[in-house]
Amino acid sequence: MTRQEKQGGGNSAASRDIAHHLHPYTNLKTHLEKGPHIIAGGKGVRVFDDAGKSYIEGLSGLWCAALGFSEERLVEAATKAMRRLPFYHSFGGKASQPVIDLAEKLIELAPVPMSKVFFANSGSEANDTAIKIVRYVNNAWGRPEKKKIIARNKAYHGVTVASASLTGLAPNHRDFDLPMDGVLHTACPHHYRFALPKETEREFADRCALDLETMILDEGPETVAAFFAEPVMGAGGVIVPPAGYFEKIQAVLKKYDVLFVADEVICGFGRTGNFWGSQTFGLKPDMMTCAKALSAAYLPISALMVSEPIFQAMARESEKIGIFGHGFTYGGHPVSASVALEALKIYEERDIVGHVRDVGPALQGGLRALGEHPLVGEARGVGLIGGLDLVKDKAEKTSFDPAEGVAAYLWGRIEKNGVITRVMGDTVAFAPPLIIDREEIEEMLDAVSRALDETADWAAARGFI
Ligand SMILES: Cc1ncc(COP(=O)(O)O)c(C=O)c1O
């Protein structure tokens, strides 16, 4: 029976969804058969569906609901802000109080000195804005040929035409005619998958830095403007950089005068055990973007921070042109900004970074233990983000043929066992709400462990292993 039939067919919510709703990141054809999984509510780290089944949200929704699904203070903050001033914008020098407060707070919290904050509504918009600013300032600096941008294979920076171009994943490019010109992708720093036999993490990091340097030299350093990176790559498969990686990469960027944009959309606000992923891995960006946990995902808001030299160039260029001709209607929305301010207050009051450091080892230790399972090739992660790589043969690190559907089966079993997560390629990803406690982590990993055993039995019965 399809989910739609189970949910009542006819005029049910499921059939109305199938009739009218175009889903992101969904196989649109199979959705017509399968129908939606309708999530009806949430409490703490859990959500429940319209059939009443409860799940631990192992990915905080989309790596974003850092305070779980029932934080009353955020509801209050939104309600109050909406009563006071339901909308205002920042165009033409206008401002509202929550936006002023939030900009000041983010500058105070920034991991390296930053000068100004630009607000948008999504990670994609923040990264798209950063790309435009890279162009704008290089024109201001009188080097209009220095415009190319380098991101990495398996990076995820969003889905707008420009940010999807930075993203280094095939489904985001294929048949969208992307990436656009002027965007290049360098090596993915995943040691387990891409290191040579016997290559240490440091040697592999050297090779990644050399790959970047070779690309810059081949293109001509006078044409390469910026490098974008997530501290831990998220949607590409929770890839933690090898030891020494960012130190070496940043030396190359400095050598060729290439700006560094850190994408903190997932790592920002405690995820890796420091307030910023940049602190965990020693990044010194010229610009940085954040979103998701900025408002604990209760309302859409993202931010781009720029350094003083970048702001100075932008100011000069806008004076020349008459205006900085960029901005989103809802960027710096006073209600979203109020919710973000309250989220930041909660992170501080509850010492969310301390909590991640406290319970993070339970997640990391539990994942490493699952790494012993015959179906798991590598278990990795830091703080409250982690991944398990599924393999057909542990010694050879071979992947399953996607047509066998092993990853999809595992995903289904995990969900059946009461945990929502995401399987991306060969990787099962975990990024639970930052408020998760040890017992909930144990419960989550227990469900995954059972699902791995069930999947191994299923795959063996079909001769896949
Ligand atoms: C690291 C990173 N950057 C950017 C984005 C894009 O954010 P949005 O989906 O809000 O446009 C995401 C989304 O998952 C992300 O993980």
The ligand as an SDF file (V2000), in Angstrom:
LIG
                    3D

 16 16  0  0  0  0  0  0  0  0999 V2000
   26.8590   24.9890    4.2110 C   0  0  0  0  0  0  0  0  0  0  0  0
   25.6070   25.4700    3.5580 C   0  0  0  0  0  0  0  0  0  0  0  0
   25.6220   26.6200    2.8800 N   0  0  0  0  0  0  0  0  0  0  0  0
   24.5280   27.1070    2.2860 C   0  0  0  0  0  0  0  0  0  0  0  0
   23.3310   26.4320    2.3400 C   0  0  0  0  0  0  0  0  0  0  0  0
   22.1290   26.9770    1.6360 C   0  0  0  0  0  0  0  0  0  0  0  0
   21.2250   27.4370    2.5520 O   0  0  0  0  0  0  0  0  0  0  0  0
   19.6700   27.6330    2.1490 P   0  0  0  0  0  0  0  0  0  0  0  0
   19.1100   26.2650    1.9330 O   0  0  0  0  0  0  0  0  0  0  0  0
   19.1320   28.3490    3.3410 O   0  0  0  0  0  0  0  0  0  0  0  0
   19.6530   28.4750    0.9240 O   0  0  0  0  0  0  0  0  0  0  0  0
   23.2580   25.2430    3.0620 C   0  0  0  0  0  0  0  0  0  0  0  0
   21.9870   24.5030    3.1630 C   0  0  0  0  0  0  0  0  0  0  0  0
   21.9300   23.3810    3.6010 O   0  0  0  0  0  0  0  0  0  0  0  0
   24.4200   24.7360    3.6670 C   0  0  0  0  0  0  0  0  0  0  0  0
   24.4060   23.5840    4.3250 O   0  0  0  0  0  0  0  0  0  0  0  0
  1  2  1  0
  2  3  1  0
  2 15  2  0
  3  4  2  0
  4  5  1  0
  5  6  1  0
  5 12  2  0
  6  7  1  0
  7  8  1  0
  8  9  2  0
  8 10  1  0
  8 11  1  0
 12 13  1  0
 12 15  1  0
 13 14  2  0
 15 16  1  0
M  END
$$$$
